[in-house]
Structures are given as structure tokens and as C-alpha cells.
Amino acid sequence: MRFTHAMLGAATLAAVSVGATTALAAPASATPNTTPQKVCGSGYKTVNSAAIGSLGTVYLTYNAANGNNCVVTIRNNPGNAVDMSAWIYVPDTNEGDDDYGRYTSYAGPSYVIGKGHCVDWGGGIANTTVQVTGSNCASLKEHRTTSTR
């Protein structure tokens, strides 16, 4: 009987501790918990973006100091890990970078030297992807494709 009371006391203490922790924890975020600049680094400015359905946004950033582009995909509502991607490609130089995996908040950064070149870029969250081709080429018109699997 003494063992049962000790176990019940420990279980009650554990339940109260978990309850207190839950009560003091911050509510789930309803907004992204990062920015493209935080992910890509200082000096990067957003030059283009594309919504990934209602799930989030993929951002194309550029750093004028070093001529690099960076792509990052950020979820609107961070949560459990899901398939995410961020990629960039420069057709003129055949250079590219990508990041594919299961993430809770963002995918990337993916970097490439894009100064003076058109870039293709995109990203995905869960079963929705966005691809932008011929982007940031001065007077040329880019092409956007969104697909859901």
C-alpha cells in the first residue's frame, strides 16, 4: 500500500508539472517564426517571392555586395516536420543549390552566384510546389508554375 501511495504521489507531481509547463508555454505560432533575411544572412534583400498555396512562401533574395542569390521556403504556420524544399538554378552557368528535407519551419538557405543572370528558383511545402523560371531578367517575363501532388 505504501508503494502505491508513493507511485500515485509521483504520478500526481508529474501531472502537475506537465500541466504547469503547458500552462506557461507560449501558444502555437500563427505566423512564421523567421524571415528570409534571418535565414540567408545580413545583406540579403527580398527581390521576389511566390506563395505556396496557403502553406507558406518561397523567397528569392539578393546580396548586392557579393552578387549571391539565396532562396528560402518559410511555412506560414510552423509545426510538425513536413517535406519542404528550396532550390535555385542559373541556366547560363549551370550552377545551382538546393535543400530538401523534413522541416518544422523553413527549408534553405540555398545559394548561387546570380549577378547578371536570369535565375530559376522555387520551393515546396508538403504536397504543393512552386517553380519560377526566367526570373529577375530585367525586361524578360518570368513564368510561374504551382502544382499539387
Residue pairs with C-beta under 8 A, 6 or more apart in sequence:
28 77
28 79
29 77
29 78
30 77
31 76
31 77
32 56
32 74
32 75
32 76
32 78
32 105
32 106
33 78
33 105
34 74
34 105
34 106
35 74
36 44
36 46
36 59
36 61
36 70
36 72
36 74
37 44
37 45
37 46
37 61
39 70
39 72
39 74
39 106
39 108
39 109
40 61
40 63
40 70
40 72
40 108
40 109
40 111
41 63
41 70
41 109
43 63
43 64
43 65
43 66
44 61
44 62
44 63
44 68
44 70
45 61
45 62
45 63
45 64
46 59
46 60
46 61
47 60
47 61
47 62
47 136
48 59
48 60
48 121
48 132
48 135
48 136
49 57
49 58
49 59
49 60
50 57
50 58
50 122
50 123
50 130
50 132
50 144
50 146
51 57
51 130
52 58
52 73
52 123
52 124
52 125
52 128
52 129
52 130
52 146
53 125
53 128
53 146
53 148
54 76
55 75
55 76
55 125
55 126
55 128
56 73
56 74
56 75
56 76
56 125
57 73
57 74
57 76
58 71
58 72
58 73
58 74
58 86
58 121
58 122
58 123
58 124
58 130
59 71
59 72
59 73
59 74
60 69
60 70
60 71
60 88
60 119
60 121
60 132
60 135
60 136
61 69
61 70
61 71
61 72
62 68
62 69
62 70
62 114
62 136
63 69
63 70
66 113
67 113
67 114
67 115
67 116
68 111
68 112
68 113
68 114
68 115
69 88
69 111
69 112
69 113
69 114
69 119
69 121
70 88
70 108
70 109
70 110
70 111
71 86
71 87
71 88
71 108
71 109
71 110
71 121
71 122
71 123
72 86
72 106
72 107
72 108
72 109
72 110
72 123
73 84
73 85
73 86
73 106
73 107
73 108
73 123
73 124
73 125
74 105
74 106
75 82
75 84
75 104
75 105
75 106
75 125
78 104
78 105
79 104
80 104
81 102
81 103
81 104
82 102
82 103
82 125
82 126
83 100
83 101
83 102
83 124
83 125
83 126
83 127
84 100
84 101
84 102
84 103
84 106
84 107
84 123
84 124
84 125
84 126
85 98
85 99
85 100
85 101
85 107
85 122
85 123
85 124
85 129
86 98
86 99
86 106
86 107
86 108
86 109
86 110
86 122
86 123
87 96
87 97
87 98
87 99
87 100
87 110
87 121
87 122
87 123
88 96
88 97
88 98
88 110
88 111
88 112
88 114
88 119
88 120
88 121
89 95
89 96
89 112
89 119
89 120
89 121
90 96
90 112
90 113
90 114
90 117
90 118
90 119
90 120
91 117
91 118
91 120
92 117
92 118
93 113
93 117
95 112
95 113
96 112
97 110
97 111
97 112
98 110
99 107
99 108
99 109
99 110
100 107
101 107
107 123
108 123
112 119
114 136
118 134
118 135
118 136
118 137
118 140
119 135
119 136
120 131
120 132
120 133
120 134
120 135
121 131
121 132
121 135
122 129
122 130
122 131
122 132
123 129
123 130
124 130
127 148
127 149
128 146
128 147
128 148
128 149
129 146
129 147
129 148
129 149
130 144
130 145
130 146
131 144
131 145
131 146
131 147
132 142
132 143
132 144
132 145
133 142
133 143
133 145
134 140
134 141
134 142
134 143
135 142
136 142
